[in-house]
């Protein structure tokens, strides 16, 4: 190896080591399964990791999926990878798969099918042979292509953040800071052979058109360092996304009423009070929780869910890809992963089991109503300290404290209950009031009402009684607020 070759080798090894350390990709003693197709990127990755493995003391294994897409060429690729593995004395696991059949059965594009089968293979191997990390050969130019594809699709910040250097503390990409040309220089300097996948030249695929036509044009006519610029943008967005999660996670957690492996319920009154950007993120998190990923979930899907939540009827449903069913039932939005075709599921809402409950409130305190997974808190406030009382929302109620007599009773709606809705003359049954608000029958009987010994003060989460409203002569106020209970079914 000449001096130029030694310099490029030293540069590549140093860059990979720095990347590994910066993102804490690999630790001493890790067992690393390397995905090797036989192409230049994966061969370079395997060779680099074999060079630095003594320093990091990790065990290597090779995974190669013979997808059979290119017939005899695919078989030759598998033979080449096996030969290279023997040369490096690294165990190699090869499996054949019928990706075309998988694509037809699951109605996917060829690229989507190949990716899904390949990742399933990697995860299965890592579980069987106890590899705790999976290393893949994505590099800086791959990331550029992904960012541009996301931009063309109209993706949000997550899509524009590109390929993550490390995902789920499992999948790592040590070459993510290297360009394609640097990898090729390394291969030439090390005199390493590799195979060429001719489908990577087929410009019928969008990604190949971006790679072979658009990026060269951008480099030539607009910015020679377009890859570096877009990767810097992706890094900034990824960092800010991680920062935003610190604020979104508590909002998401407080909006969840129930959470299981196949179903999750959001409390709509709590969700609706958030900024539109936060609503979209919370909805996406709910979908990802039951679906496992956000593939095939578009902005329009999320937007339709929010419209159903904010302006739709009290109940309804939306069918999302991969058998994800979203149902609104009054103040609840239920996301579920179904094991049968959504067309076979006829009900538009979930029946909720009625529960009788009654709680006594003798002083300002918080009452956890476990039967409906909600909490109602009470506090006394000076009228001068209350701002924007008209914009507090239906989750919060204010009463003139002189018109309220303890002890109060917080219980579920009963037949025959009547009250005088704020702004109206005369009385109305609670049943008719809730029916006018399009609340399903099964939901009505779980609706809490707050009352004293004489009358109903508040149909909780909806309307107070006219007799206890705050007026210009009010000096002290009793504030009541309903929110999701801190104790949930999955705790």
C-alpha positions in Angstrom: 0.0 0.0 0.0 1.4 3.4 -1.0 1.4 6.5 1.1 -1.8 7.8 -0.4 -3.5 4.4 0.4 -2.2 4.5 3.9 -3.6 8.1 4.4 -7.1 7.1 3.2 -7.0 4.0 5.3 -6.0 6.0 8.4 -8.7 8.6 7.6 -11.5 6.0 7.2 -10.5 4.1 10.4 -10.3 7.3 12.4 -13.6 8.6 11.1 -15.4 5.3 11.9 -13.9 5.1 15.4 -14.9 8.7 16.1 -18.5 8.0 14.9 -18.7 4.9 17.0 -17.6 6.8 20.1 -19.7 9.9 19.4 -23.0 8.0 19.2 -22.0 5.2 21.6 -22.7 2.7 18.9 -20.6 -0.1 20.2 -19.2 -1.0 23.6 -16.4 -3.3 24.6 -17.6 -6.9 24.5 -20.5 -6.2 22.1 -21.6 -9.0 19.7 -22.1 -7.3 16.3 -24.0 -8.8 13.4 -22.8 -7.2 10.1 -25.3 -7.0 7.2 -23.2 -7.8 4.1 -24.7 -7.8 0.6 -21.4 -8.1 -1.1 -21.6 -4.6 -2.5 -18.9 -1.9 -1.9 -20.4 -0.3 1.2 -21.0 -3.5 3.2 -17.6 -5.0 2.2 -15.9 -1.8 3.4 -17.9 -1.8 6.6 -17.0 -5.5 7.4 -13.3 -4.9 6.6 -13.2 -1.7 8.8 -14.9 -3.5 11.7 -12.6 -6.4 11.4 -9.6 -4.0 11.6 -10.8 -2.2 14.7 -12.4 -5.1 16.5 -9.3 -5.9 18.6 -9.4 -2.3 20.0 -13.1 -2.6 20.9 -13.0 -6.3 21.8 -16.3 -7.1 20.1 -17.3 -10.3 18.3 -18.4 -10.2 14.7 -20.8 -12.2 12.6 -22.0 -11.9 9.0 -25.6 -12.0 7.8 -26.3 -12.3 4.1 -29.8 -12.6 2.6 -30.0 -14.2 -0.8 -33.2 -12.5 -2.0 -33.2 -14.3 -5.4 -34.3 -11.2 -7.3 -31.4 -11.4 -9.8 -31.4 -15.2 -10.3 -27.9 -16.6 -10.7 -26.3 -13.2 -9.9 -27.9 -13.4 -6.4 -26.4 -16.9 -5.9 -23.0 -15.6 -7.0 -23.3 -12.8 -4.5 -24.0 -15.3 -1.7 -20.9 -17.4 -2.7 -18.7 -14.2 -2.8 -19.8 -13.2 0.7 -19.2 -16.7 2.1 -15.7 -16.7 0.5 -14.8 -13.3 2.0 -16.1 -14.4 5.4 -13.8 -17.5 5.3 -10.9 -15.2 4.4 -11.6 -13.1 7.5 -12.4 -16.1 9.6 -15.7 -14.6 10.7 -18.9 -16.8 11.0 -21.3 -16.3 8.2 -25.1 -16.9 8.2 -26.8 -17.1 4.7 -30.4 -17.6 4.0 -32.5 -17.6 0.8 -35.9 -15.9 0.6 -38.5 -15.4 -2.1 -38.9 -11.7 -1.9 -41.0 -11.6 -5.1 -43.6 -13.9 -3.5 -43.5 -11.8 -0.2 -44.1 -8.7 -2.3 -47.1 -10.1 -4.0 -48.6 -11.5 -0.8 -48.2 -8.3 1.1 -48.9 -5.9 -1.8 -45.6 -4.0 -1.3 -43.1 -2.5 -3.7 -40.1 -4.6 -4.4 -37.8 -2.3 -2.4 -40.2 -2.3 0.6 -40.5 -6.1 0.5 -36.8 -6.7 0.2 -36.1 -4.3 3.1 -38.8 -5.9 5.4 -37.5 -9.5 4.7 -33.9 -8.4 5.2 -34.6 -6.7 8.5 -36.7 -9.6 9.8 -33.8 -11.9 8.9 -31.3 -9.7 10.8 -33.4 -9.5 13.9 -34.1 -13.2 13.9 -30.4 -14.1 13.6 -29.4 -11.6 16.3 -32.0 -13.2 18.7 -30.9 -16.8 17.9 -27.1 -16.2 18.1 -27.3 -13.4 20.7 -25.9 -10.5 18.7 -26.9 -7.3 20.6 -26.0 -5.0 17.7 -26.7 -5.0 14.0 -24.2 -3.0 11.8 -25.3 -1.7 8.4 -23.3 0.1 5.7 -25.3 3.2 5.1 -23.1 6.3 4.4 -23.4 10.0 4.0 -24.6 9.9 0.4 -27.3 7.4 1.3 -28.5 9.9 3.8 -28.6 12.6 1.2 -30.8 10.5 -1.0 -33.2 9.7 1.9 -33.5 13.4 2.8 -34.4 14.4 -0.7 -36.9 11.6 -1.0 -38.5 12.7 2.2 -38.6 16.3 0.9 -40.4 15.2 -2.2 -42.9 13.2 -0.2 -43.7 16.3 1.9 -42.4 14.6 5.1 -42.2 16.4 8.4 -39.2 16.9 10.6 -38.8 13.2 11.4 -38.4 12.3 7.6 -36.1 15.2 7.0 -33.8 14.1 9.9 -32.7 11.3 7.6 -31.1 8.0 8.5 -30.4 7.8 12.2 -26.8 6.8 13.1 -28.2 4.5 15.8 -31.8 3.2 16.2 -33.3 1.5 19.2 -29.8 1.0 20.6 -29.6 -1.9 18.2 -29.0 -0.9 14.6 -25.8 1.1 14.1 -24.3 2.7 11.0 -20.6 3.3 11.5 -20.0 4.6 7.9 -22.6 7.4 8.2 -20.0 10.1 8.2 -18.2 8.8 5.1 -19.0 9.7 1.5 -19.3 7.1 -1.3 -16.1 8.3 -2.9 -14.2 8.0 0.3 -15.5 4.4 0.7 -14.4 3.6 -2.9 -10.9 5.1 -2.2 -10.6 2.8 0.9 -11.6 -0.2 -1.2 -9.1 0.6 -3.8 -6.3 1.2 -1.3 -7.1 -2.1 0.5 -7.4 -3.9 -2.8 -10.8 -5.3 -1.8 -13.2 -6.9 -4.3 -16.9 -6.5 -4.2 -20.0 -7.2 -6.3 -22.1 -4.8 -8.3 -25.9 -4.9 -8.1 -27.1 -3.8 -11.6 -30.5 -2.8 -10.3 -28.8 0.2 -8.6 -28.3 1.6 -12.0 -32.0 1.3 -13.1 -33.3 4.9 -13.3 -36.9 3.6 -13.3 -36.6 3.7 -9.5 -36.9 7.2 -7.9 -33.9 6.6 -5.6 -31.7 5.8 -8.5 -32.8 8.9 -10.4 -32.0 11.0 -7.4 -28.6 9.3 -7.1 -27.5 9.3 -10.7 -29.3 12.4 -12.1 -30.5 14.9 -9.5 -27.5 14.9 -7.0 -24.9 15.3 -9.7 -26.9 18.2 -11.1 -27.2 19.8 -7.7 -23.5 19.4 -7.2 -22.6 20.8 -10.6 -25.0 23.7 -10.8 -25.9 24.7 -7.3 -23.7 23.4 -4.4 -20.6 21.1 -4.8 -21.1 20.2 -1.1 -24.9 19.5 -1.3 -24.5 16.2 0.5 -22.6 17.8 3.4 -25.2 20.6 3.6 -28.2 18.3 3.7 -26.6 16.0 6.2 -25.9 19.1 8.4 -29.6 20.0 8.1 -30.6 16.5 9.1 -28.3 16.6 12.1 -29.8 19.9 13.3 -33.4 18.6 12.8 -32.6 15.3 14.6 -31.1 17.2 17.5 -34.1 19.5 17.8 -36.5 16.5 17.5 -34.8 14.9 20.5 -35.2 18.2 22.4 -38.9 18.5 21.4 -39.6 15.0 22.7 -38.8 16.2 26.2 -42.0 18.4 26.0 -44.2 16.1 24.0 -43.7 13.0 26.0 -45.5 14.4 29.1 -48.3 15.8 27.0 -48.7 12.4 25.4 -48.6 10.6 28.7 -51.2 12.8 30.3 -53.6 12.2 27.3 -53.5 8.4 27.5 -56.4 6.8 29.4 -55.6 3.2 28.5 -52.6 1.5 26.9 -52.1 -2.1 25.9 -50.2 -4.1 23.3 -52.9 -3.8 20.6 -55.0 -0.9 21.8 -54.6 2.6 23.1 -57.1 5.3 24.2 -56.6 9.0 24.2 -58.7 11.4 26.3 -60.0 14.0 23.7 -60.7 17.0 26.0 -57.1 16.8 27.2 -55.6 16.4 23.7 -57.7 19.2 22.2 -56.2 21.9 24.4 -52.7 21.4 22.9 -51.1 23.3 20.0 -51.8 21.8 16.6 -48.2 20.7 16.2 -48.4 18.9 19.5 -51.7 17.2 18.5 -50.1 15.8 15.4 -47.2 14.4 17.3 -49.4 12.9 20.0 -51.6 11.2 17.4 -48.5 9.9 15.6 -47.2 8.5 18.8 -50.5 6.8 19.5 -50.5 5.2 16.0 -46.8 4.1 16.4 -47.6 2.6 19.8 -50.2 0.2 18.4 -48.8 -0.3 14.9 -45.1 -0.6 15.8 -44.0 1.9 13.2 -45.3 4.8 11.1 -44.8 3.3 7.7 -47.6 4.2 5.2 -49.0 6.7 7.7 -49.3 10.1 5.9 -50.0 13.6 7.0 -53.5 13.2 5.6 -54.2 10.3 7.9 -53.1 12.3 11.0 -55.1 15.3 9.8 -58.3 13.2 9.3 -58.0 11.9 12.9 -57.6 15.4 14.3 -60.6 16.6 12.3 -62.7 13.7 13.6 -61.6 14.6 17.1 -62.3 18.4 16.8 -65.2 18.8 14.5 -66.6 15.4 13.7 -69.7 13.8 15.4 -69.5 12.2 18.9 -68.5 8.9 17.3 -67.0 7.7 14.1 -64.1 5.6 12.6 -61.2 5.8 10.3 -59.5 2.9 8.6 -55.7 3.2 8.4 -53.1 1.0 6.6 -52.0 -2.3 8.1 -55.3 -2.9 9.9 -55.1 0.1 12.2 -58.6 1.2 13.3 -59.2 4.6 14.9 -62.6 5.0 16.6 -64.1 8.0 18.3 -66.5 7.4 21.2 -67.5 10.7 22.7 -64.5 12.0 24.5 -62.3 9.0 23.7 -60.2 8.3 20.7 -59.3 4.6 20.5 -56.5 3.3 18.3 -56.3 -0.5 17.8 -54.4 -3.0 15.8 -56.9 -5.5 14.4 -56.1 -9.1 13.4 -58.8 -9.2 10.7 -59.8 -7.1 7.7 -61.3 -3.8 8.8 -64.1 -4.3 6.4 -65.3 -7.1 8.6 -65.6 -4.8 11.7 -69.0 -3.1 11.5 -69.3 -1.2 14.7 -68.3 2.5 14.5 -67.7 2.9 18.2 -66.7 1.0 21.3 -69.4 0.2 23.9 -68.2 1.2 27.3 -69.3 -0.8 30.3 -71.4 1.4 32.7 -70.1 1.8 36.2 -71.9 3.1 39.3 -69.8 5.3 41.5 -70.2 8.0 44.1 -67.5 10.0 46.0 -68.0 12.5 48.8 -66.1 15.8 48.6 -65.9 17.5 52.0 -63.1 20.0 51.2 -61.0 21.2 48.2 -59.0 18.1 47.2 -58.4 15.7 44.3 -60.7 12.8 43.7 -59.6 9.8 41.6 -62.6 8.3 39.9 -61.0 4.9 39.0 -64.2 3.6 37.3 -63.6 6.1 34.5 -59.9 6.5 34.8 -60.2 10.2 35.6 -59.4 12.6 38.4 -61.3 15.7 39.5 -59.4 18.3 41.5 -61.0 21.1 43.6 -59.4 24.3 44.8 -60.5 27.7 46.2 -59.3 30.8 44.4 -59.7 34.5 44.9 -61.6 36.0 42.0 -58.8 38.5 41.3 -56.4 35.6 40.6 -58.5 34.1 37.8 -57.7 35.2 34.3 -59.6 34.4 31.0 -62.3 32.5 32.8 -64.3 32.4 29.5 -61.4 30.5 27.7 -60.7 27.8 30.3 -62.5 25.1 28.3 -65.0 22.5 29.3 -62.6 20.5 31.5 -62.5 23.4 34.0 -65.5 24.8 35.9 -65.8 27.8 38.2 -68.5 28.2 40.9 -69.4 31.1 43.2 -68.3 29.5 46.4 -71.1 31.2 48.4 -73.6 29.3 46.3 -72.0 25.8 46.9 -72.7 23.8 50.0 -70.4 21.0 51.3 -70.3 18.1 51.3 -70.4 17.7 47.5 -71.1 14.4 45.8 -69.3 13.3 42.6 -71.2 10.4 41.0 -72.2 9.0 37.6 -75.3 10.2 35.8 -78.6 8.6 36.9 -82.0 8.5 35.2 -84.1 11.5 36.1 -81.2 13.9 36.8 -82.1 17.5 35.9 -80.2 20.8 36.0 -80.4 24.3 34.6 -77.6 24.5 32.0 -75.7 27.8 32.1 -77.3 30.4 29.8 -80.7 28.7 29.8 -83.9 29.3 31.6 -85.8 26.4 33.2 -84.4 22.9 33.6 -83.5 20.1 31.3 -82.8 16.4 32.0 -79.1 15.5 31.9 -80.0 12.7 29.5 -81.5 15.1 27.0 -78.6 17.5 27.4 -76.1 14.7 26.7 -78.1 13.4 23.8 -78.1 16.8 22.2 -74.4 16.8 22.5 -74.3 13.5 20.5 -73.0 11.4 23.3 -73.6 7.7 22.8 -75.9 5.9 25.3 -73.2 3.6 26.6 -71.0 6.7 27.4 -73.7 8.7 29.0 -74.1 6.5 32.1 -70.4 7.0 32.9 -70.6 10.8 32.7 -69.9 12.3 36.1 -72.1 14.9 37.7 -71.2 17.1 40.6 -73.9 18.0 43.1 -74.6 19.2 46.6 -77.5 18.2 48.7 -79.9 20.4 46.7 -79.0 20.2 43.1 -76.6 19.3 40.3 -73.8 21.9 40.0 -71.9 20.6 37.0 -72.3 18.0 34.3 -68.6 17.3 34.5 -66.7 18.2 31.4 -69.7 19.9 29.8 -71.8 22.6 31.5 -72.3 24.1 35.0 -75.7 25.0 36.5 -77.0 28.5 36.0 -77.5 29.0 39.7 -73.8 28.7 40.7 -72.2 30.8 38.0 -69.6 33.5 38.8 -71.0 37.0 38.7 -69.6 40.5 39.2 -70.3 40.3 42.9 -68.4 37.0 43.3 -65.4 37.3 45.6 -64.2 33.8 46.0 -64.4 30.9 43.5 -64.4 27.1 43.7 -62.4 25.7 40.7 -63.0 22.2 39.6 -61.0 20.4 36.8 -61.2 17.0 35.3 -58.2 15.3 33.7 -57.0 11.7 33.0 -56.3 9.8 36.2 -52.6 9.3 37.0 -53.3 5.7 37.6 -53.9 3.8 34.3 -54.7 0.2 33.4 -51.2 -0.5 32.2 -49.5 0.6 35.4 
